[in-house]
Every structure is written in C-alpha cells, then in structure tokens.
Amino acid sequence: VRRADGAGSPRCLRVAVGTPEENDAFLAALKEILADKG
C-alpha cells in the first residue's frame, strides 16, 4: 500500500496484490471497511 497523491490523485492509495484470489479478498475486505464507515 502506497500513497498515490504524487501521481495527481490526492487522498488516494495504490495497492499491489499478488494473485487474483488475493485481489478479490482485498477488495471484499475494503468494501466491508468502507461500508462500516458510512
């Protein structure tokens, strides 16, 4: 996980995940976290 504001995207993160399965797991967890934030 890295900040992406240097690429012209303020308040954004850049995430690199290995396999498609790991990517799916990350996205599912992120969606759950964001849903809890409202």
N, CA, C and O atoms as a Maestro MAE file, in Angstrom:
{
 s_m_m2io_version
 :::
 2.0.0
}

f_m_ct {
 s_m_title
 :::
 protein
 m_atom[152] {
  # First column is atom index #
  i_m_mmod_type
  r_m_x_coord
  r_m_y_coord
  r_m_z_coord
  i_m_residue_number
  s_m_chain_name
  s_m_pdb_residue_name
  s_m_pdb_atom_name
  i_m_atomic_number
  :::
  1 25 0.856 -1.168 0.000 1 A "VAL " " N  " 7
  2 3 0.000 0.000 0.000 1 A "VAL " " CA " 6
  3 2 0.900 1.227 0.000 1 A "VAL " " C  " 6
  4 15 1.814 1.349 0.816 1 A "VAL " " O  " 8
  5 25 0.623 2.130 -0.929 2 A "ARG " " N  " 7
  6 3 1.374 3.379 -1.021 2 A "ARG " " CA " 6
  7 2 0.421 4.534 -1.265 2 A "ARG " " C  " 6
  8 15 -0.667 4.361 -1.815 2 A "ARG " " O  " 8
  9 25 0.851 5.712 -0.846 3 A "ARG " " N  " 7
  10 3 0.079 6.906 -1.171 3 A "ARG " " CA " 6
  11 2 0.213 7.165 -2.663 3 A "ARG " " C  " 6
  12 15 1.278 6.947 -3.241 3 A "ARG " " O  " 8
  13 25 -0.857 7.626 -3.284 4 A "ALA " " N  " 7
  14 3 -0.838 7.904 -4.721 4 A "ALA " " CA " 6
  15 2 -1.000 9.384 -5.015 4 A "ALA " " C  " 6
  16 15 -1.237 9.764 -6.161 4 A "ALA " " O  " 8
  17 25 -0.876 10.224 -3.995 5 A "ASP " " N  " 7
  18 3 -1.082 11.651 -4.228 5 A "ASP " " CA " 6
  19 2 -0.004 12.252 -5.122 5 A "ASP " " C  " 6
  20 15 -0.245 13.281 -5.753 5 A "ASP " " O  " 8
  21 25 1.158 11.652 -5.195 6 A "GLY " " N  " 7
  22 3 2.208 12.141 -6.069 6 A "GLY " " CA " 6
  23 2 1.886 11.950 -7.540 6 A "GLY " " C  " 6
  24 15 2.492 12.594 -8.397 6 A "GLY " " O  " 8
  25 25 0.949 11.081 -7.838 7 A "ALA " " N  " 7
  26 3 0.550 10.805 -9.220 7 A "ALA " " CA " 6
  27 2 -0.638 11.665 -9.638 7 A "ALA " " C  " 6
  28 15 -1.293 11.381 -10.641 7 A "ALA " " O  " 8
  29 25 -0.912 12.711 -8.872 8 A "GLY " " N  " 7
  30 3 -2.026 13.595 -9.205 8 A "GLY " " CA " 6
  31 2 -3.362 13.115 -8.684 8 A "GLY " " C  " 6
  32 15 -4.412 13.576 -9.131 8 A "GLY " " O  " 8
  33 25 -3.326 12.190 -7.736 9 A "SER " " N  " 7
  34 3 -4.556 11.652 -7.152 9 A "SER " " CA " 6
  35 2 -4.544 11.901 -5.647 9 A "SER " " C  " 6
  36 15 -4.168 11.012 -4.883 9 A "SER " " O  " 8
  37 25 -4.946 13.086 -5.210 10 A "PRO " " N  " 7
  38 3 -4.917 13.372 -3.778 10 A "PRO " " CA " 6
  39 2 -5.851 12.449 -3.001 10 A "PRO " " C  " 6
  40 15 -6.917 12.066 -3.482 10 A "PRO " " O  " 8
  41 25 -5.427 12.106 -1.802 11 A "ARG " " N  " 7
  42 3 -6.210 11.264 -0.891 11 A "ARG " " CA " 6
  43 2 -6.484 9.879 -1.465 11 A "ARG " " C  " 6
  44 15 -7.538 9.304 -1.192 11 A "ARG " " O  " 8
  45 25 -5.579 9.341 -2.238 12 A "CYS " " N  " 7
  46 3 -5.744 8.011 -2.830 12 A "CYS " " CA " 6
  47 2 -4.603 7.105 -2.407 12 A "CYS " " C  " 6
  48 15 -3.522 7.564 -2.038 12 A "CYS " " O  " 8
  49 25 -4.867 5.807 -2.467 13 A "LEU " " N  " 7
  50 3 -3.854 4.805 -2.182 13 A "LEU " " CA " 6
  51 2 -3.627 3.942 -3.407 13 A "LEU " " C  " 6
  52 15 -4.530 3.735 -4.218 13 A "LEU " " O  " 8
  53 25 -2.425 3.449 -3.525 14 A "ARG " " N  " 7
  54 3 -2.084 2.495 -4.578 14 A "ARG " " CA " 6
  55 2 -1.812 1.168 -3.887 14 A "ARG " " C  " 6
  56 15 -1.007 1.102 -2.958 14 A "ARG " " O  " 8
  57 25 -2.475 0.115 -4.336 15 A "VAL " " N  " 7
  58 3 -2.338 -1.191 -3.701 15 A "VAL " " CA " 6
  59 2 -1.920 -2.206 -4.749 15 A "VAL " " C  " 6
  60 15 -2.523 -2.285 -5.819 15 A "VAL " " O  " 8
  61 25 -0.889 -2.982 -4.446 16 A "ALA " " N  " 7
  62 3 -0.460 -4.072 -5.314 16 A "ALA " " CA " 6
  63 2 -0.723 -5.388 -4.585 16 A "ALA " " C  " 6
  64 15 -0.255 -5.593 -3.465 16 A "ALA " " O  " 8
  65 25 -1.470 -6.270 -5.229 17 A "VAL " " N  " 7
  66 3 -1.821 -7.558 -4.645 17 A "VAL " " CA " 6
  67 2 -1.345 -8.639 -5.601 17 A "VAL " " C  " 6
  68 15 -1.340 -8.437 -6.815 17 A "VAL " " O  " 8
  69 25 -0.944 -9.786 -5.062 18 A "GLY " " N  " 7
  70 3 -0.347 -10.841 -5.872 18 A "GLY " " CA " 6
  71 2 -1.277 -11.539 -6.846 18 A "GLY " " C  " 6
  72 15 -1.245 -11.264 -8.045 18 A "GLY " " O  " 8
  73 25 -2.098 -12.434 -6.344 19 A "THR " " N  " 7
  74 3 -2.925 -13.276 -7.207 19 A "THR " " CA " 6
  75 2 -4.327 -12.694 -7.361 19 A "THR " " C  " 6
  76 15 -4.734 -11.839 -6.573 19 A "THR " " O  " 8
  77 25 -5.063 -13.150 -8.368 20 A "PRO " " N  " 7
  78 3 -6.456 -12.708 -8.492 20 A "PRO " " CA " 6
  79 2 -7.278 -13.025 -7.238 20 A "PRO " " C  " 6
  80 15 -8.147 -12.244 -6.851 20 A "PRO " " O  " 8
  81 25 -7.008 -14.156 -6.612 21 A "GLU " " N  " 7
  82 3 -7.741 -14.526 -5.399 21 A "GLU " " CA " 6
  83 2 -7.419 -13.569 -4.254 21 A "GLU " " C  " 6
  84 15 -8.311 -13.180 -3.499 21 A "GLU " " O  " 8
  85 25 -6.152 -13.191 -4.123 22 A "GLU " " N  " 7
  86 3 -5.763 -12.229 -3.091 22 A "GLU " " CA " 6
  87 2 -6.374 -10.864 -3.370 22 A "GLU " " C  " 6
  88 15 -6.774 -10.158 -2.445 22 A "GLU " " O  " 8
  89 25 -6.446 -10.493 -4.635 23 A "ASN " " N  " 7
  90 3 -7.069 -9.231 -5.020 23 A "ASN " " CA " 6
  91 2 -8.549 -9.233 -4.652 23 A "ASN " " C  " 6
  92 15 -9.058 -8.251 -4.111 23 A "ASN " " O  " 8
  93 25 -9.237 -10.330 -4.942 24 A "ASP " " N  " 7
  94 3 -10.655 -10.441 -4.593 24 A "ASP " " CA " 6
  95 2 -10.862 -10.336 -3.086 24 A "ASP " " C  " 6
  96 15 -11.791 -9.672 -2.627 24 A "ASP " " O  " 8
  97 25 -9.989 -10.997 -2.313 25 A "ALA " " N  " 7
  98 3 -10.099 -10.948 -0.855 25 A "ALA " " CA " 6
  99 2 -9.858 -9.530 -0.346 25 A "ALA " " C  " 6
  100 15 -10.562 -9.061 0.548 25 A "ALA " " O  " 8
  101 25 -8.867 -8.850 -0.910 26 A "PHE " " N  " 7
  102 3 -8.593 -7.469 -0.511 26 A "PHE " " CA " 6
  103 2 -9.779 -6.567 -0.807 26 A "PHE " " C  " 6
  104 15 -10.193 -5.782 0.047 26 A "PHE " " O  " 8
  105 25 -10.330 -6.675 -2.016 27 A "LEU " " N  " 7
  106 3 -11.455 -5.818 -2.390 27 A "LEU " " CA " 6
  107 2 -12.677 -6.086 -1.520 27 A "LEU " " C  " 6
  108 15 -13.391 -5.150 -1.157 27 A "LEU " " O  " 8
  109 25 -12.927 -7.343 -1.181 28 A "ALA " " N  " 7
  110 3 -14.056 -7.676 -0.309 28 A "ALA " " CA " 6
  111 2 -13.866 -7.046 1.069 28 A "ALA " " C  " 6
  112 15 -14.806 -6.485 1.632 28 A "ALA " " O  " 8
  113 25 -12.655 -7.138 1.610 29 A "ALA " " N  " 7
  114 3 -12.377 -6.545 2.919 29 A "ALA " " CA " 6
  115 2 -12.486 -5.025 2.865 29 A "ALA " " C  " 6
  116 15 -13.027 -4.409 3.783 29 A "ALA " " O  " 8
  117 25 -11.979 -4.421 1.805 30 A "LEU " " N  " 7
  118 3 -12.056 -2.966 1.661 30 A "LEU " " CA " 6
  119 2 -13.504 -2.500 1.566 30 A "LEU " " C  " 6
  120 15 -13.877 -1.506 2.189 30 A "LEU " " O  " 8
  121 25 -14.315 -3.203 0.800 31 A "LYS " " N  " 7
  122 3 -15.736 -2.842 0.692 31 A "LYS " " CA " 6
  123 2 -16.419 -2.914 2.047 31 A "LYS " " C  " 6
  124 15 -17.249 -2.064 2.372 31 A "LYS " " O  " 8
  125 25 -16.075 -3.926 2.844 32 A "GLU " " N  " 7
  126 3 -16.670 -4.068 4.174 32 A "GLU " " CA " 6
  127 2 -16.243 -2.912 5.079 32 A "GLU " " C  " 6
  128 15 -17.061 -2.361 5.815 32 A "GLU " " O  " 8
  129 25 -14.983 -2.553 5.022 33 A "ILE " " N  " 7
  130 3 -14.484 -1.435 5.834 33 A "ILE " " CA " 6
  131 2 -15.171 -0.136 5.433 33 A "ILE " " C  " 6
  132 15 -15.607 0.628 6.294 33 A "ILE " " O  " 8
  133 25 -15.268 0.117 4.137 34 A "LEU " " N  " 7
  134 3 -15.894 1.352 3.664 34 A "LEU " " CA " 6
  135 2 -17.386 1.389 3.980 34 A "LEU " " C  " 6
  136 15 -17.925 2.459 4.264 34 A "LEU " " O  " 8
  137 25 -18.056 0.248 3.938 35 A "ALA " " N  " 7
  138 3 -19.481 0.194 4.273 35 A "ALA " " CA " 6
  139 2 -19.689 0.540 5.748 35 A "ALA " " C  " 6
  140 15 -20.669 1.197 6.100 35 A "ALA " " O  " 8
  141 25 -18.767 0.098 6.611 36 A "ASP " " N  " 7
  142 3 -18.866 0.398 8.039 36 A "ASP " " CA " 6
  143 2 -18.645 1.875 8.322 36 A "ASP " " C  " 6
  144 15 -19.161 2.400 9.309 36 A "ASP " " O  " 8
  145 25 -17.888 2.548 7.475 37 A "LYS " " N  " 7
  146 3 -17.605 3.976 7.657 37 A "LYS " " CA " 6
  147 2 -18.804 4.845 7.286 37 A "LYS " " C  " 6
  148 15 -18.925 5.976 7.755 37 A "LYS " " O  " 8
  149 25 -19.693 4.311 6.439 38 A "GLY " " N  " 7
  150 3 -20.876 5.049 6.024 38 A "GLY " " CA " 6
  151 2 -20.563 6.006 4.986 38 A "GLY " " C  " 6
  152 15 -21.450 6.719 4.516 38 A "GLY " " O  " 8
  :::
 }
 m_bond[151] {
  # First column is bond index #
  i_m_from
  i_m_to
  i_m_order
  :::
  1 1 2 1
  2 2 3 1
  3 3 4 2
  4 3 5 1
  5 5 6 1
  6 6 7 1
  7 7 8 2
  8 7 9 1
  9 9 10 1
  10 10 11 1
  11 11 12 2
  12 11 13 1
  13 13 14 1
  14 14 15 1
  15 15 16 2
  16 15 17 1
  17 17 18 1
  18 18 19 1
  19 19 20 2
  20 19 21 1
  21 21 22 1
  22 22 23 1
  23 23 24 2
  24 23 25 1
  25 25 26 1
  26 26 27 1
  27 27 28 2
  28 27 29 1
  29 29 30 1
  30 30 31 1
  31 31 32 2
  32 31 33 1
  33 33 34 1
  34 34 35 1
  35 35 36 2
  36 35 37 1
  37 37 38 1
  38 38 39 1
  39 39 40 2
  40 39 41 1
  41 41 42 1
  42 42 43 1
  43 43 44 2
  44 43 45 1
  45 45 46 1
  46 46 47 1
  47 47 48 2
  48 47 49 1
  49 49 50 1
  50 50 51 1
  51 51 52 2
  52 51 53 1
  53 53 54 1
  54 54 55 1
  55 55 56 2
  56 55 57 1
  57 57 58 1
  58 58 59 1
  59 59 60 2
  60 59 61 1
  61 61 62 1
  62 62 63 1
  63 63 64 2
  64 63 65 1
  65 65 66 1
  66 66 67 1
  67 67 68 2
  68 67 69 1
  69 69 70 1
  70 70 71 1
  71 71 72 2
  72 71 73 1
  73 73 74 1
  74 74 75 1
  75 75 76 2
  76 75 77 1
  77 77 78 1
  78 78 79 1
  79 79 80 2
  80 79 81 1
  81 81 82 1
  82 82 83 1
  83 83 84 2
  84 83 85 1
  85 85 86 1
  86 86 87 1
  87 87 88 2
  88 87 89 1
  89 89 90 1
  90 90 91 1
  91 91 92 2
  92 91 93 1
  93 93 94 1
  94 94 95 1
  95 95 96 2
  96 95 97 1
  97 97 98 1
  98 98 99 1
  99 99 100 2
  100 99 101 1
  101 101 102 1
  102 102 103 1
  103 103 104 2
  104 103 105 1
  105 105 106 1
  106 106 107 1
  107 107 108 2
  108 107 109 1
  109 109 110 1
  110 110 111 1
  111 111 112 2
  112 111 113 1
  113 113 114 1
  114 114 115 1
  115 115 116 2
  116 115 117 1
  117 117 118 1
  118 118 119 1
  119 119 120 2
  120 119 121 1
  121 121 122 1
  122 122 123 1
  123 123 124 2
  124 123 125 1
  125 125 126 1
  126 126 127 1
  127 127 128 2
  128 127 129 1
  129 129 130 1
  130 130 131 1
  131 131 132 2
  132 131 133 1
  133 133 134 1
  134 134 135 1
  135 135 136 2
  136 135 137 1
  137 137 138 1
  138 138 139 1
  139 139 140 2
  140 139 141 1
  141 141 142 1
  142 142 143 1
  143 143 144 2
  144 143 145 1
  145 145 146 1
  146 146 147 1
  147 147 148 2
  148 147 149 1
  149 149 150 1
  150 150 151 1
  151 151 152 2
  :::
 }
}
